[in-house]
Structure formats: C-alpha cells, structure tokens
Amino acid sequence: MSTIHKYLLTILKKHEGLEQRISSKDLQYRLNILQKTSNRNMRVAIEQLRATPEGCRIVSTTKGGGGYFWASSNKELIDHLQSDENRCRNTWIRIAKQKKASGLSFDKAEQKEFDFGFSKLLNKKDSFDNHYDYY
C-alpha cells in the first residue's frame, strides 16, 4: 500500500458516517499537508482503495454539498452502492437511446456489456419499459 493510500485511509476513517463527510476540496487540502498530490491522483487512489478490503467502506455523496466519508453501517454502504448502480443504469440507458436515435449500434463488446448490465432488469417490468426498445 502506497503512502497516499495510507494517508487517505487515516483521514477518511476520521470522517465516519454521512454527517461527518469531508468535501473533495478539503480532503485534498488535508492530503496535501501530508503528501503533495493532484485532485486526479487523489481520486484514482480512492478508487483503488475502494476495491480493497481495507478501503471498501469509502463512500461519497453529492447530497448536502457532497463529500467522502467512511460508511459507518452496512446501510450507508448499500445506499452508496445502489446510488452508483442507478447512475450506471441511467447512463447505459442514455447511451442506448442516443445510439438508437443517431442510427448507431453497439459493437459486440458493448452489446455484451449492455446485456450483462441489464440481465436482471430485462426479465422484469419496471419504469424503463422494455429495455430491448433501447437498442
């Protein structure tokens, strides 16, 4: 684990729970006191940490000014993950609609990703109508 990862974990573990969130700007300021880094490098390090057992509870929100925090409960973690899933689903639907409207189609790799991402939803009736209409 790199130094920046260790510093991020130390800082974020002190911001446990939604109410203790820290803005991206403030997080970078505190991180720069310990180790000079760019906002981009900080965000990359956060994404790397989220994929590890040590950092999997790092979450963020855009609500109330936004910010990063350490999920203090499984509910906070699940809420964050569901928000990311919804954002991903909505992005895929927008892409599918835009490609259809412009006469473009998914290449085989994109089609496989699209089908994988919607495999659960394609068999359900939900607010997105029939997903096959989008591509």
N, C-alpha and C positions, 0 to 999 in steps of 0.2 A: 504494500500500500504506500502510495507516494505521500509526501509531506502535505500537499494541498488537500488530499483526501482526509488525512488525519485532522487537519485544521477545520475542514468543513464539518466533519462529524462532531468535533468538540463544540463548535459554535452552534450547530443545529440541535444537538441534544439538550442545549440550554434553552431552546425555544420549543418546549414540549406543549403540544395542543394548539388548536386553531387560534385561540386568544393570544397566544404568545408568538405568533408568526412574525417573521422578520422580512422586510422588503428586500428585493433583489439588490437594490442600491445600497442599503445598509449592510447586507451580508457581504457584498463586495468590499465595502469600506473596511469592515472588520477583518476580512480576509487579507486585504492589502496591508494592514498593520503587521500581520504575521508573515505574509509572503506576497510580494507583488505579483498580480495576475490580472488578466483581462476578463471582462464580463463573459466573453465567449468561452475562455478556458475554464472559468468557474462553472458555467452551465454544463460543459462537457463533463467535468469532474462529477457534478451532481448526478448526471445521467449514468455515468459509470458506477457510482456508488449505489444508486437505486437498484442495480442489477446484482448486488451482492447481499449476503445475509447481514453484513454489518450496516448497510445503508438502506435496506429495503423499506424502512419506515419514514424515509424522507418524502414528504408530500408538499404540494403547493396549492394555492387557491388564487383565483382572480377576484374573489369577493372581498368587499371591505377594504379596498386598496391593495389587495393581493399580498403574496409573500410565501416564503418557505417555512415549514415547521416540521417537527418530529411528531409523527402520529402517536398520540397518547393512548389510543384504543384501536381495536380492530375496526370499529365503526368508522373512525376517521380515515383509516387506511382504505377501507372498502368504498367509502364515499368518494375519495380521490380517484381510485381506480375506475369506478363507474363513470365519473366525470370524463376521464380520459377515454374510456370506451365509447361514450356517447359522442365525444368530439371526433374520434376516429370514424365512427359510423357515419356521422353527418358529413364529414369530409369526403368519404368514399361515395356517398350518395350524390353530393355536389359534383364530383368528378364524373360519375357515370352520366348524370343529367347533361353536363356540359359537353361531354364527348358525344353523346347521342344527338344533342342539338346541333353540334358542329359537323356531324357526319363522320366523326372519327370512331374508331372501335378500339377495344382493349387488345393488346397483343397477348399471346398465350400466357406469358408470365403474369401480366396484370390480371388477366381473367382468372387465373388460378388463385391469386391473392384475393381478388374480389369475392370469388366463390367461397374461399376459406373464411374470410372475414364475416360473411353473411350466412354461413352454413346453418347456424341455429335459427336465424331470422327467416330464411327463405321458406321454412315449413310452417311458419306462424303467420297469422293475420295480425298486423299491427298498424300503427299510424303511418307507416311508409307505403301503404298499399302493397301491391305485388312487386317485389324487388326486380323481378325479371323485366318489368316495363322500363327499367332504367338503362338497360344496355342491349 
